[in-house]
């Protein structure tokens, strides 16, 4: 008889490293504009508010296409849909080298957001095709470790490429977009041959192993919502969306501005990439350990709320820090909190959504969260331009994190009451 643990571990070994690498390239292409800004802003005449708006407008395109993208993935299949996404976004990302001023910057960032919109919510949905809920916290944390890894690898890589300034008449930031953008197209071709649409299409699983997966997933199938429109009217979906929005204000406000924040502390462009990487090393370790803790205890709400509170605490300290060392420590604490929440938080939707409701619901949740990804970087730019410092923007981002932590605790009470209501009453047949 086939052991369930071995079957899911086999699937994880085959899929998670590749999904991690897809998301790593996705995230580098998403946030490398923060490193490009070290020289690009002056070259093309971008003010702080111009940069912040353009960095955030990516997520308006991202917002508009996430729910449709997930519905397309469910209909078309992961293999073909991921192929087309990566090929198109790789070309657009490399085309950022053509930026001439604010409007071309805004336009290319917007189209890049549309092209990249389907990968992250698509991979969350794809996880539900393969793994039971008890496994998802650790695997979501594992593939989302690409977020800190993109900054650990992308920081030194991007600032090193900036040193290519003048080669063949191109600026360093133009080289950065080309060198970091085109690998996505090659990965898209690899995805076409590597990612099966689901367990039933996996040639590397035996019939017995496919049966084990199907039976386990069926045994915990959540039929509370399988249709899209009733799911979108569920207050829990909206609450989860608002939690994500609050978190993303802080995460993207910090990470897209962090290269400029670090350079303002007196570091060179080259050194900035290495200094930026250090807080993300801590964040990656924290998110993997916290995801495993959430799975081990089968608990999501408090793991999410505690990590959001830690993130808010770090931002509050950063807003009043008077020394470089305290500022770096505070940003490290904040990133550890805002990254470690991912595993437990993104395990929540699948506890009551299935089928089309899961595809569209996850896309909708991430779409609302994209508003935070737009607002965060833009707000930092506006407040920086008005005050000349980053303290007020740190306080605003901390407030968003606190709001998210409060909402998730209220959500936990609502979900607990819902589960209690659905339990069979004593003496009554189940």
N, C-alpha and C positions, 0 to 999 in steps of 0.2 A: 504494500500500500504506500502511495506517495505521501510524504510528509508536507503539510501545508507550509510550514516555515521555510522549508527548502525550496519550494516552488516560488514563493514570493521573493525570497532572497535571490534566486536565479533571475527572475524578472528584473529585480533592482540592479543586479550586476550588469545586465545587458542594456538597460534603458537609462538609469539615473546618470551615469557619467556622460552619456551623449547629450541628454537634455541639459545637464549642467553646462556643457561646453556651448550648446546653442544659446543658452541664456547669458553666458559669459560674453559672447560676441555681441549679442543683442544689447547688453547693458553697457559695454564699452562704447558702442556706436551711439548709445543714448546720452551718455554723460561726458564723452570726450570733449564736448563743446566747452566745458568748464576749464579744461586745460588749454584748449585753443584760445580762449579769451585772454590768456596771459600776454599774447602778442597780437591776436586777431583784432581785438577791440580797437586798438590804436591804429592798426593798418587800414581798417575799413571805416573807422569813425563811429563806433558804437559807444553810446553813453551807458552808465550803469543801468538805467531804466530800460534802454534799448536791449541790452544784453539779457536782463532778467525777463523781459517780455518775450523775446525770441526763444530763450531757453524754456520758458513755460508754454509757448504756443504749440510746441511739439505735442503737448498732452491734450490740446483741443482736438487735433486730428486723431490722436490716440483714443480719446473719449468717444468720438462719433462712430468709430468703426469696431469697437470691441465686442459689443453684443452681436452685431451681424457676423463678425468674424468667427465667433464660437458656433453660431448656428450653421455657418458654412462648413466648419470643420466637422461637425456632427454629420452633415449630409455628404460632403465630398470625401471625408477620410483624412486622417492626420498626415499620411505620407505625401499626398499630392499638395495639400494645402500648405504644409510647412515648406515644401520645395518652392512654391511660388512666392511665399512671403519672403524667404531669405534672399532669393535671387533679386527681387525687386528692391528690397531695402538696402542690399549691398550696393547696388548701383546708385541709389539716391544718397546714401551716406557718403560715398566717395565724391559725389557731385557737390557736396558742401565746400569743396575746394574752390568752387566758382563764385562764392559769396563776394559781392562787390560793395554792399552797404546794407542798411537796415531792412529794406524791403525784400531783397533776394535772400537775406538771412531768415526773415520771417517765413517766406514761402517754402524754402527748402526744409526748414524745421517742421513746418506743418505737414508737408507731404511725407517726410520721414516718419512722423507720428502715425499717419494713416497706414503706412506700409508695415510698421512694427506692431501695430495694435493687437494682432491676433495671437502673438506667440505666448505671452505670459498667461492670459486667461485660458488659452488653448491647452497649455501644458497642465494647468490645474484641472481642467476637465479630463484631459488624457489620463491623469493619475487615477481618476475614478473608474476608468475602464480596466485597471490592472490591480489596484491594491485596496484592501478593506480599510475602513476608517481608522482602525487601531494602528495601522502602519503609516498613515499619510503624514502625520506630524513630523516624523523624522525624515521622510523622503522629501517633503516640501521644503524643510529646512536645508536638506542636503543640496537640492538643485538650486534653491535660492541663495545658497552660499556663494553663488556666482555674483551676487550684488557686491559684497565686500571684495571678492576676488577681482572683480572688474576694476576696482580702485587700487587694489594691491598691485596688480599687474599693469593696469592701464595707466596709473600715475607715473611710475618711472618710465614706462614705454613712451607715453605721450610726450613727456618733457624731454626725453632723449631725442625723439623725432623732431621736436622743435629746434634742436641744434642743427638740423639739416638746412636751415634758412639760407637761401641763395642758390642751392644746387639746382641746375637747369632753369634758373630764373624763378623758382617757386619759393614762396614763404614757407617757413617751417610748419605753420599751422595747416597749410594746404597739403603738404606731404603727410601730415598726421591723418587728415581725413581720408586720403587715398589709401595709405598703407593699412589703416584700421578698418576701412569700409569694405574693401573687395573680398576679404576672407568669408564674409557672410554668404556671398554668391557660391563659393566653393562648398561651403557647408550645406547649402540648400541641395546641391546635387547629391552629397553624401546622405542627407536625410531621406531622400527619395528611395534609397536602397536599404537604409538601416532601420527606419521606423515602421513597424507594421501598424495597420489601422487599429488593431486590438488583439487580444489573446487568440481569438479564433483564426487570425491571419498570420500568426507567428510560426514560421517553419521550424524554429529552434525549440518549440514546446511539443511534447508528446500529447496524444489525445487524452491521456489520463491527466496530465498536468493542466491542460485546458479545462477539463471537467472540474478539477479541484478549484480552479479560479472562479469558474462560472457558479459553482454551488456556493462557495463562500460569499461571493458578492450578492448572490440572490438571497442568502440567508439573512443579510442585514440591509436589504433593499429598503430605502425610505420612500414609501409611496404617499407620504403626506402631501407632497407637491411633485407631480410629474409633468404637468402642463404649465406653460410659461406665464400666461396672464394671471391666473390665481396666485402664482409665486410672486409676481411683481407687486401684488396688492398686500402681501404679507408684511406687517410692520417689522418683522425680524430682518428681512432683506434690506429694508431701508436703514435700520439701525446698524447693521453690519457695514453698509455703504458709508454711513457717516463716520464710523470708527476708522475705516480705511482713509477717508478724506482727511481727518485730523492727523493721522500718522504721516500721510504723504506730504502735507504742508511742511512738517518738520524735516522729514528725510530728504526731500528734494531741495528744500530751502538751504539745508546744510551742505549736501554733497555737491550740488552744482556751483555753489559759491565757495566751497572749501579751498580750492586752489588759490583763489584771490584773497581769502581770509588768511591763509598760511603765508602767502607772499607779503601781505601787509605787516606780518610780524617780523619781517626783515630777511627772509630767506630768498635765495636766488631762484630763477625759474627752474633750473635743473634740480636743485635741492628740494623744491616744493613738491615735486612728484614723489620723492622718497618719504618726506615727512607726512604727506597726505596718506600714504599707504599704511602707516603704523596704527592709527585708530581703527582702520578697517580689518587689520589682523585680529585685534581684540574682538571686534564685532563679529567676525566670522566664527571664531571659537565659541563666543557666547550664543550665537543663534543655533549652532549645531547641538550644543549641550542642552540648551533650553528646549529645543524641539524634542530631543530624546526624553527629557524629563516630563514633558507634556504627554508623550505617548505612554511612558512607564506608569504615570499616575492616572492616565485616561482623563485628564482635566484640561480644559481649554480656556475657560473664562478668566480665572485668576492668573494663569500664566500670561494671558494677553494683557490684563490690567496692570500687573506688576511691571512688565517690561515697558509699557507706555509711561508709567509713573517714573521709572528710572530715567527714561528719555527726557521727560519734562524737567526732572531735577537737574540733569546735566545742562540743559539749555538755560535754566534759571541761573546756575553758577556761571555759565559762559557770558550771560548778559551783564554781569557785574564784575567779571574778572579784571584784575588790574595788572596781571603779569602774564607773560607768554606761556609759562609752564602751567599755570592754572587754566588758561584758556584751552590748551591742548588736552589737558586732563578732562576738562568738562566736556569738550567735543567728543572725546573718546567714550566717556560714560554715556552720553546721549546717543551716539551711534550704536553702542552695544545694546541699549534698550530698544531703540527703534528697529533694529535689525532682528533681534531675538524674538520679537513678537510674531514674526511671519509664520513659523510652523504651526503654533496653536491657533492663530487667528484664521489662516486660510483653510484649516480643517473644519471650521464651523459651518460653512454653507452646505456641504455635502451631508450633514447630519439630518437635514430635512428637505433637501432638494435632490431630485433624480431626473434622468432623461432630459427632455427638452427644457424642463425647468432648471436643471443644473447648468446646461449649456448657456441658456439665456440669462439666468440669474447670476452666475459667476461673471459673465460679461458685463451685466448691468452694474454689479457691485464695483467692478474694477473701473467702469466708466465714471461713476460718481467719484471714486478715488482719484481719477485723473484730474478732476477740478482742483484738488489739493496740490497735485504735481505742477499745475499751471500757476496757482495762486502763490505757492511758497516761494519759488525763485523770483517771481515778479515783485512780490511784497518786499523781499530782501533788497532788490534793486532800488525800489522807490524809497524805502526807509534809509538805505545807505546814502542815496543821493541827497535826501533832505537833512540827515543828521551828520553825515561824514563818518559814521562809525556803524558797527554791527550790533551794538547792545540792544537797541529797541526791537530789531527784527528777531533776535534770539528770544526776547520776552514774548513776542507775538506767537512764535512757533511753540514755545512752552505752553501757552494758553491752549493752542489747538490740541496738543498732546493730552493735557489735563481733561479737556472736553471729551476726547476719545476714550480715555480711561473710565470716566464717569458713565458714558453711554454703554460701554461693554459690561460694566457691573450691573446696570439696570437690565441690559439684555439677558444677562445670566439669570436674574430673578424671573424674568418673563419666560425664558426657556425651561427653567425648573418647574414653574407653575404649569406650563403646557404639558410637560412630561407627566407630572402628577395627575393632571386631569385625564390624560389618555390611559393611565393605568387602570386595569380592571378593579372594580370595587370589591371589597371582601364579601364573600358569599355569593358573588355574581359570576356567572360563567364568563371566561375570557373570550 
